[in-house]
Amino acid sequence: MAGKRKSRRTFGRIRKLPSGRFQARYPGPDGVLRPADRTFATSTDADRWLVRKRIEIEEGRWLDPVEGQTTVRDWAARWLAAVSPQLKHKTQASYRSLINSLINPALGDREVSSLRPITIAEWVGGMKTKGLSALCIRQAYRVLSQVMRSAVDNDMIPQTPCRGIKLPRMPQTEPHILTPLEASRIVRSAAKPHDLLIALLAYAGLRVGEAFALRRMDIDVPRGFVTVDENLAEANGALVFDTPKSHQKRLLRVGPSLAKRLGKYLETLPGGDDALLFNTPAGKPLRYNQWRKAYFDPAVSAAGLTDVTPHDLRASHGTWVADKYGVMTAAHRLGHSNASVTTRHYARPVAGRDDQVAEASDSWLSGDEPAFGGRGGNDDDDDGSVGALAPV
């Protein structure tokens, strides 16, 4: 009786090595014969592996292992070059710095396909052990996550290793919310013309870089409008004019008294329509740290206040406007495309509001006053915290 005929393999090849283990090789979609990434104890194990590999190819899930052998350093450089045209100059510089200082020294020589979640967890833990701040660690992780997601999108790896990673928690820091009168004291205490710059932070909600980038052409005195379409930022020590954050150009109304004071200042401002409103004594664009030390901090001290940053004025403006006119209005003035950003970072409860709600609730309960009245600037009980058009 003839022996049982051995079935003929239709996909791939298996051979026995001198060590007694078995090697499997298979043809990729391009016809190139590739070895398995490991050897097998039995030919049956090797055959099962080939079956699974054939299914991957037939279902379109196969990835060329050669692509995954690209180093993190090389792929991060290629990714950054590809996305840089869509990034602001300051963001480009930040990404490049994080890649060069934190990602490449630890992971740059590793192959992209060799990274696992435990690799990323160890990297994050190492940064924490070195005493890096939670913000720095989270920024570096966010950049690496984008690099790895791009590797997935380009069929280099099946899934990103940046998953399930526990990141250090950010310390909860609340902005110092001032009253409109406290902000006005800072404005009155500041040297001219920087009092106007500070007023624009507090009563128009501008970012510091947006105020630094304002030009004569951006001020419409008769109508009381300020156009915000530029931002001045520092990137690797260089000053760069760019679009505002989130690329949101906006048109803002300011109070009549502030518009009038801006108009008088423009009469004395040299240069044409593109002249910057605020400069150094040498006529150069302002730098944040120098400006704050020379003009802002002294004004805060002279106003009898402490622990106030320029950004606190913007946060205060957002709170005043959200309290009186709603979050959507505040979002527009602050240049947020999503009102949730305004709620999460800027709008804060105004002191005394809870007591007012408790007092009003008695009227609601008795039916003497409707629970939901109109919102606007005609309240007889206005406490002066309007903010949007507050005089300075």
C-alpha positions as CSV (number, residue, x, y, z in Angstrom):
1,M,0.0,0.0,0.0
2,A,1.4,3.3,-1.1
3,G,2.3,5.7,1.7
4,K,0.3,8.9,2.3
5,R,1.4,11.6,-0.2
6,K,2.7,14.8,1.4
7,S,0.6,17.8,0.4
8,R,2.3,20.3,-1.8
9,R,2.8,23.8,-0.3
10,T,1.2,26.5,-2.5
11,F,2.6,29.6,-0.6
12,G,6.0,30.2,0.7
13,R,8.9,27.9,1.6
14,I,10.1,26.2,4.7
15,R,13.6,24.7,5.3
16,K,15.3,23.1,8.2
17,L,18.3,24.9,9.5
18,P,21.5,23.2,10.9
19,S,20.3,24.2,14.4
20,G,17.2,21.9,13.9
21,R,14.8,24.9,13.8
22,F,12.8,25.8,10.8
23,Q,12.9,29.0,8.6
24,A,9.9,30.3,6.7
25,R,10.1,32.5,3.7
26,Y,7.3,34.1,1.7
27,P,6.8,36.2,-1.4
28,G,5.4,39.7,-0.7
29,P,3.0,41.5,-3.1
30,D,6.0,42.7,-5.0
31,G,7.2,39.1,-5.6
32,V,10.3,39.5,-3.4
33,L,11.0,36.5,-1.2
34,R,11.3,37.6,2.5
35,P,12.2,35.6,5.6
36,A,10.0,35.4,8.7
37,D,11.1,37.6,11.6
38,R,11.8,34.5,13.6
39,T,12.5,30.8,13.3
40,F,10.2,28.0,14.5
41,A,10.6,24.8,16.5
42,T,8.6,22.7,14.1
43,S,7.6,22.8,10.4
44,T,4.0,22.8,11.5
45,D,4.6,26.1,13.4
46,A,6.3,27.6,10.3
47,D,3.5,26.4,8.1
48,R,0.8,28.1,10.3
49,W,2.8,31.3,10.3
50,L,2.8,31.2,6.5
51,V,-0.9,30.7,6.4
52,R,-1.4,33.8,8.5
53,K,1.0,35.8,6.4
54,R,-0.9,34.8,3.2
55,I,-4.2,36.0,4.8
56,E,-2.6,39.3,5.7
57,I,-1.5,39.9,2.1
58,E,-4.9,38.8,0.6
59,E,-6.8,41.1,3.0
60,G,-4.5,44.1,2.3
61,R,-3.1,44.2,5.8
62,W,0.5,43.3,4.9
63,L,3.2,45.8,5.8
64,D,6.6,45.8,4.3
65,P,9.0,45.0,7.2
66,V,11.8,47.0,5.5
67,E,9.7,50.2,5.9
68,G,9.5,49.6,9.7
69,Q,13.3,49.4,9.9
70,T,13.5,53.2,9.3
71,T,15.0,54.8,12.4
72,V,12.9,57.2,14.6
73,R,15.5,59.9,13.9
74,D,15.1,59.6,10.1
75,W,11.3,59.3,10.2
76,A,10.9,62.2,12.6
77,A,13.0,64.4,10.3
78,R,11.0,63.5,7.3
79,W,7.7,64.0,9.1
80,L,8.7,67.4,10.4
81,A,9.8,68.5,6.9
82,A,6.4,67.4,5.6
83,V,4.3,69.2,8.2
84,S,6.4,72.3,8.7
85,P,4.7,74.4,5.9
86,Q,1.4,74.1,7.8
87,L,2.9,75.1,11.2
88,K,3.5,78.4,12.7
89,H,7.2,79.4,13.0
90,K,7.1,79.1,16.8
91,T,5.5,75.7,16.6
92,Q,8.1,74.5,14.1
93,A,10.9,75.6,16.4
94,S,9.2,74.0,19.4
95,Y,8.8,70.6,17.6
96,R,12.3,70.7,16.3
97,S,13.7,71.4,19.8
98,L,11.7,68.6,21.4
99,I,12.8,66.1,18.7
100,N,16.5,67.0,19.0
101,S,16.6,67.3,22.8
102,L,14.2,64.7,24.1
103,I,13.1,62.2,21.4
104,N,16.3,61.5,19.4
105,P,18.8,61.1,22.3
106,A,16.6,58.3,23.8
107,L,14.8,56.8,20.8
108,G,16.4,58.2,17.6
109,D,18.5,55.1,16.8
110,R,15.7,52.7,17.3
111,E,13.8,51.2,14.4
112,V,10.2,52.5,14.2
113,S,8.8,48.9,14.2
114,S,10.8,48.1,17.4
115,L,8.9,50.5,19.6
116,R,6.3,49.1,22.0
117,P,4.1,50.8,24.6
118,I,6.5,49.7,27.3
119,T,9.3,51.5,25.4
120,I,7.4,54.7,25.4
121,A,6.4,54.3,29.1
122,E,10.1,53.8,30.0
123,W,11.0,56.9,28.0
124,V,8.3,59.0,29.8
125,G,9.4,57.6,33.2
126,G,13.0,58.5,32.4
127,M,12.1,62.1,31.7
128,K,10.2,62.3,34.9
129,T,13.1,60.9,36.8
130,K,15.4,63.6,35.3
131,G,13.1,66.2,36.8
132,L,11.5,67.5,33.6
133,S,8.3,69.4,34.1
134,A,4.9,67.8,33.3
135,L,4.4,70.3,30.6
136,C,7.7,69.5,28.9
137,I,7.1,65.7,29.1
138,R,3.6,66.0,27.7
139,Q,4.7,68.2,24.8
140,A,7.5,65.7,23.9
141,Y,5.0,62.8,24.1
142,R,2.5,64.7,21.9
143,V,5.1,65.3,19.2
144,L,6.3,61.6,19.3
145,S,2.6,60.5,19.1
146,Q,2.2,62.5,15.9
147,V,5.4,61.0,14.4
148,M,4.2,57.5,15.2
149,R,0.7,58.1,13.9
150,S,2.2,59.3,10.7
151,A,4.2,56.0,10.5
152,V,0.9,54.1,10.9
153,D,-0.8,56.2,8.2
154,N,2.1,55.5,5.8
155,D,1.9,51.7,6.3
156,M,5.2,51.4,8.2
157,I,3.7,49.9,11.4
158,P,0.3,48.4,12.1
159,Q,-0.4,50.5,15.2
160,T,1.2,53.3,17.2
161,P,3.2,52.4,20.3
162,C,2.0,55.7,21.9
163,R,-1.1,54.1,23.5
164,G,-2.1,53.5,27.0
165,I,0.7,55.7,28.4
166,K,0.2,57.4,31.7
167,L,1.4,60.9,31.5
168,P,2.3,63.2,34.5
169,R,-0.6,65.4,35.5
170,M,-0.4,69.1,34.9
171,P,-0.5,71.2,38.0
172,Q,-3.8,73.0,38.3
173,T,-3.0,76.7,38.1
174,E,-5.9,79.2,38.1
175,P,-5.5,82.6,36.4
176,H,-5.6,85.7,38.6
177,I,-9.0,87.1,37.7
178,L,-9.0,90.9,38.4
179,T,-11.9,93.2,38.6
180,P,-12.3,95.8,35.9
181,L,-11.3,98.5,38.4
182,E,-8.1,96.6,39.4
183,A,-7.2,96.3,35.7
184,S,-7.9,100.1,35.3
185,R,-5.4,100.8,38.2
186,I,-2.7,98.9,36.3
187,V,-3.5,100.9,33.1
188,R,-3.3,104.2,35.0
189,S,0.0,103.2,36.6
190,A,1.7,102.3,33.4
191,A,4.1,104.5,31.4
192,K,2.8,105.9,28.1
193,P,2.1,104.5,25.5
194,H,2.3,101.1,27.2
195,D,-0.8,102.0,29.2
196,L,-2.7,101.7,25.9
197,L,-1.2,98.3,25.2
198,I,-2.2,97.1,28.7
199,A,-5.7,98.5,28.2
200,L,-6.0,96.4,25.0
201,L,-5.1,93.3,26.9
202,A,-7.6,94.0,29.6
203,Y,-10.5,95.6,27.7
204,A,-10.2,93.9,24.3
205,G,-8.9,90.5,25.4
206,L,-5.9,90.5,23.1
207,R,-3.0,88.1,23.4
208,V,0.3,89.8,24.2
209,G,1.7,88.9,20.8
210,E,-1.4,90.2,19.0
211,A,-1.0,93.6,20.8
212,F,2.7,93.7,20.0
213,A,1.8,93.2,16.3
214,L,-0.8,95.9,16.0
215,R,-0.2,98.5,13.2
216,R,-1.7,101.9,12.5
217,M,-3.9,100.3,9.7
218,D,-5.5,98.0,12.3
219,I,-7.2,100.8,14.3
220,D,-10.5,102.3,13.0
221,V,-10.9,105.2,15.4
222,P,-14.3,106.6,14.2
223,R,-16.0,103.2,14.5
224,G,-14.0,102.0,17.5
225,F,-12.8,98.8,15.7
226,V,-9.5,97.0,16.2
227,T,-8.5,94.4,13.5
228,V,-6.5,91.5,14.9
229,D,-4.8,89.6,12.0
230,E,-1.2,89.3,13.1
231,N,0.8,87.9,16.1
232,L,4.4,88.6,17.0
233,A,6.2,85.6,18.6
234,E,9.8,84.5,19.4
235,A,11.2,81.4,17.8
236,N,14.7,80.3,18.8
237,G,15.4,83.9,19.8
238,A,14.2,85.4,16.5
239,L,11.1,87.6,16.3
240,V,8.5,86.3,13.8
241,F,5.3,87.9,12.5
242,D,2.6,85.3,11.9
243,T,-1.2,84.9,11.9
244,P,-2.9,84.8,15.3
245,K,-3.3,81.5,17.1
246,S,-5.7,79.1,15.4
247,H,-5.3,81.5,12.4
248,Q,-8.4,83.3,13.6
249,K,-8.6,86.9,12.2
250,R,-11.2,89.0,14.1
251,L,-12.7,92.4,14.3
252,L,-13.2,93.8,17.8
253,R,-15.1,96.8,19.2
254,V,-13.4,98.7,22.0
255,G,-15.0,101.3,24.3
256,P,-15.4,104.9,23.1
257,S,-12.9,106.3,25.6
258,L,-10.2,103.7,24.6
259,A,-10.8,104.4,20.9
260,K,-10.5,108.1,21.5
261,R,-7.2,107.7,23.4
262,L,-5.9,105.4,20.6
263,G,-6.8,108.1,18.1
264,K,-4.8,110.8,19.9
265,Y,-1.9,108.5,20.2
266,L,-2.0,107.7,16.4
267,E,-1.7,111.4,15.7
268,T,1.8,111.4,17.3
269,L,2.9,108.0,15.8
270,P,5.5,108.3,13.1
271,G,5.5,106.1,10.0
272,G,2.9,105.0,7.5
273,D,-0.1,102.6,7.7
274,D,2.1,99.6,8.5
275,A,3.9,101.3,11.4
276,L,3.8,99.2,14.6
277,L,1.8,100.9,17.4
278,F,4.2,99.8,20.1
279,N,8.0,99.6,19.9
280,T,11.2,99.7,22.0
281,P,12.8,103.1,22.6
282,A,15.1,102.1,19.7
283,G,12.1,101.6,17.4
284,K,12.4,97.8,17.4
285,P,9.5,95.3,17.9
286,L,8.8,94.4,21.5
287,R,10.1,91.2,23.2
288,Y,7.8,89.8,25.9
289,N,10.3,89.3,28.7
290,Q,12.0,92.7,28.3
291,W,8.6,94.4,28.0
292,R,7.2,92.8,31.0
293,K,10.2,93.6,33.2
294,A,10.4,97.2,31.9
295,Y,6.8,98.2,31.8
296,F,4.2,95.7,32.9
297,D,5.6,94.5,36.3
298,P,6.3,98.1,37.5
299,A,2.7,99.1,36.6
300,V,1.3,96.1,38.6
301,S,3.5,97.1,41.6
302,A,2.5,100.7,41.3
303,A,-1.2,99.7,41.3
304,G,-0.7,97.9,44.6
305,L,-1.2,94.4,43.2
306,T,0.9,91.3,43.1
307,D,1.0,88.0,41.2
308,V,-0.5,89.4,38.0
309,T,0.7,88.4,34.5
310,P,-0.2,89.9,31.2
311,H,-2.2,86.8,30.4
312,D,-4.2,87.3,33.5
313,L,-5.7,90.4,31.9
314,R,-6.9,88.4,28.9
315,A,-8.4,85.7,31.2
316,S,-10.1,88.4,33.3
317,H,-11.6,89.9,30.1
318,G,-12.9,86.5,29.1
319,T,-14.5,86.1,32.5
320,W,-16.1,89.5,32.5
321,V,-17.6,89.1,29.1
322,A,-18.8,85.5,29.6
323,D,-20.4,86.5,32.9
324,K,-22.4,89.4,31.4
325,Y,-22.8,88.4,27.7
326,G,-22.3,84.7,27.4
327,V,-19.5,82.3,26.5
328,M,-20.0,82.6,22.7
329,T,-19.4,86.4,22.9
330,A,-16.3,85.8,25.0
331,A,-15.1,83.2,22.5
332,H,-15.4,85.6,19.7
333,R,-13.5,88.4,21.5
334,L,-10.7,86.0,22.6
335,G,-10.4,84.5,19.1
336,H,-11.4,81.0,19.9
337,S,-13.0,78.8,17.2
338,N,-14.5,76.6,19.9
339,A,-16.3,78.0,22.9
340,S,-15.2,75.0,25.0
341,V,-11.7,76.4,25.0
342,T,-13.1,79.6,26.5
343,T,-15.0,77.8,29.2
344,R,-12.1,75.5,30.0
345,H,-9.3,78.1,30.2
346,Y,-10.8,81.6,30.7
347,A,-14.3,81.9,32.0
348,R,-14.3,81.7,35.8
349,P,-17.0,82.2,38.4
350,V,-17.2,85.9,39.4
351,A,-16.9,86.5,43.1
352,G,-20.3,87.1,44.7
353,R,-22.3,85.5,41.9
354,D,-23.3,82.5,44.0
355,D,-24.7,84.7,46.7
356,Q,-26.7,86.7,44.1
357,V,-28.1,83.4,42.7
358,A,-29.1,82.2,46.2
359,E,-30.9,85.5,46.9
360,A,-32.6,85.5,43.5
361,S,-33.7,81.8,44.0
362,D,-36.1,83.0,46.8
363,S,-37.9,85.1,44.2
364,W,-37.9,82.2,41.7
365,L,-39.4,79.9,44.3
366,S,-42.2,82.4,45.2
367,G,-42.9,83.1,41.6
368,D,-42.3,86.8,42.0
369,E,-39.5,86.9,39.4
370,P,-38.9,84.8,36.2
371,A,-36.1,82.3,36.6
372,F,-34.4,83.3,33.3
373,G,-34.2,86.9,32.5
374,G,-32.6,88.7,29.5
375,R,-28.9,89.0,29.3
376,G,-27.4,92.3,28.4
377,G,-26.1,95.6,29.6
378,N,-29.3,97.3,30.9
379,D,-29.3,95.7,34.4
380,D,-30.2,98.2,37.1
381,D,-27.9,96.2,39.4
382,D,-24.9,96.3,37.1
383,D,-21.8,96.1,39.3
384,G,-19.4,97.6,36.8
385,S,-17.9,94.2,35.6
386,V,-18.9,94.7,32.0
387,G,-15.3,94.6,30.7
388,A,-16.0,94.5,27.0
389,L,-16.5,98.3,26.7
390,A,-15.3,99.3,30.1
391,P,-13.7,102.8,30.0
392,V,-10.0,103.1,31.0
